[in-house]
Amino acid sequence: MPCGNRFMIMHSISKLKLEDLNLAYNIEQASQAFPWTEDIFNSNQGKNYFNLKLSDNFQIVGFAISQLILDEATLLNIAIHPKYRRCNFGRHLLQTLIQQLRLRGVVTLWLEVRVSNVAAIALYDNIGFNQVTLRRNYYHRNNTSEDAIVMALSLS
């Protein structure tokens, strides 16, 4: 079981590096109902991005991808491998991202989340994100669409 006392002792959060992308993309595919393509995943790197990885026992088990524009950031993607869910890894990764963005002078963190992603919405609500608006039919897949909730967190 990945949870328990090991979380306090053996996990680490650091910058997601180019050499980590293959492993992180494997987590993307295993974690998301509608994963990004590998090209899209790999294109969200570089100087306008601040990306983190969460490792447990030196193995990448999660990542967060955020884009920085002036004093705002957008959380574009966050995922924890299914085997490591319900261990508070996602919460810890998001809280670390928020802390690091504050240190970089970011004042607002934005995100979009599928209305059906109840677990993520609950996490974001609990951390203090506020619903700003609803984007109707934002996500499209296989002739279906789903609304997105736009949320924001003030970091100042």
TAUR-V163688 format. One record per backbone hydrogen bond with DSSP energy under -1.0 kcal/mol. NH is the residue of the N-H (numbers start at 1). CO is the residue of the C=O. E is the energy in kcal/mol with one decimal. If there is no record, write none. Layout:
BEGIN
<<NH,CO,E> <NH,CO,E>>
END
This chain:
BEGIN
<<7,4,-1.4> <9,5,-1.0> <10,6,-3.5> <12,55,-2.3> <14,53,-2.0> <16,51,-2.3> <20,17,-1.9> <21,18,-1.3> <24,20,-2.6> <25,21,-2.9> <26,22,-1.7> <27,23,-1.6> <28,24,-2.2> <29,25,-2.4> <30,26,-2.0> <31,27,-2.1> <32,28,-2.1> <41,37,-2.6> <42,38,-2.7> <43,39,-1.6> <44,41,-1.0> <49,46,-1.6> <50,66,-2.7> <52,64,-2.2> <53,14,-3.1> <54,62,-2.6> <55,12,-3.1> <56,59,-2.7> <57,10,-2.3> <59,56,-1.3> <61,54,-3.1> <62,54,-1.4> <63,79,-2.1> <64,52,-2.3> <65,77,-3.3> <67,74,-2.3> <68,48,-3.5> <69,72,-2.9> <72,69,-2.3> <73,108,-2.3> <74,67,-2.2> <75,110,-3.3> <76,65,-2.4> <77,65,-1.6> <79,63,-2.3> <81,61,-3.5> <84,81,-2.4> <85,82,-1.2> <92,88,-2.3> <93,89,-2.7> <94,90,-2.6> <95,91,-2.7> <96,92,-2.2> <97,93,-2.4> <98,94,-2.6> <99,95,-2.3> <100,96,-2.5> <101,97,-2.6> <102,98,-2.3> <103,99,-1.8> <105,102,-1.9> <106,101,-2.4> <107,71,-3.5> <108,71,-1.1> <109,153,-2.5> <110,73,-2.8> <111,151,-1.9> <113,149,-1.9> <115,147,-1.9> <117,114,-1.7> <118,116,-2.0> <121,117,-2.3> <122,118,-2.3> <123,119,-2.0> <124,120,-2.8> <125,121,-2.7> <126,122,-2.4> <127,123,-2.0> <128,124,-1.2> <129,124,-2.5> <130,152,-2.8> <132,150,-3.4> <133,150,-1.2> <135,148,-3.2> <138,135,-1.0> <139,146,-2.6> <141,144,-2.4> <144,141,-1.5> <146,139,-2.0> <148,135,-2.4> <149,113,-3.0> <150,133,-2.7> <151,111,-2.7> <152,130,-2.1> <153,109,-2.2> <155,107,-3.4>>
END
